[in-house]
């Protein structure tokens, strides 16, 4: 009807058009997903042509989304709430609800956990002179990494970057 194809031509016969269309569709999905989720869209290689590399990238994007959603996206929701008018600024209150002082544990505990887990893996890969020595090192570093992980899980809500501009009545 729009005159894109000549009379008698079928869309299935237009391989070049299909490739351009699918690439434009996947590029648009990536642009929208980056604005919304902070990563590229999942399954765009399926739109183009499914590959093993695309499957790996979907897994990576999912991990990045999980991290961003839980640990670094609270400010995005705050910005959306301000923009949409879901939060109204109280001019009488002098302190900004956006400024929250972080405790030392927010930096120290994740670093300790990563170092302890890395040392545990290194002790497994570079065995000591005896198996008891290797076992002692692995148990020490494994328990250190497990202990810090347990502390982080116990204080999990403190580590999550939740939106700060939540109206009090919405929380109940």
Residue pairs with C-beta under 8 A, 6 or more apart in sequence:
5 11
5 14
11 17
11 18
22 47
22 48
23 48
25 47
26 41
26 44
26 45
26 47
26 48
29 41
29 44
29 47
30 40
30 41
30 44
32 41
33 39
33 40
33 41
33 42
34 40
37 65
37 68
37 69
38 64
38 65
38 68
38 73
38 76
39 61
39 64
39 65
39 68
40 57
40 61
41 61
42 58
42 61
42 62
43 54
43 58
44 54
45 51
45 53
45 54
45 55
45 57
45 58
46 54
48 54
70 160
70 161
71 159
71 160
71 161
72 161
73 161
74 160
74 161
74 162
74 163
74 164
75 98
75 161
75 163
77 163
77 165
78 87
78 98
78 163
78 164
78 165
80 86
81 87
81 163
81 165
81 166
82 89
82 165
86 165
86 167
87 165
87 166
87 167
97 164
97 165
98 164
98 165
100 164
103 158
105 151
105 155
105 158
106 158
106 159
109 148
109 151
109 152
110 152
112 144
112 148
113 145
113 148
113 149
113 152
116 141
116 142
116 144
116 145
116 148
117 141
117 145
119 137
119 141
119 144
120 138
120 141
120 142
120 144
120 145
123 134
123 137
123 138
123 141
124 134
124 138
127 134
128 134
128 137
152 159
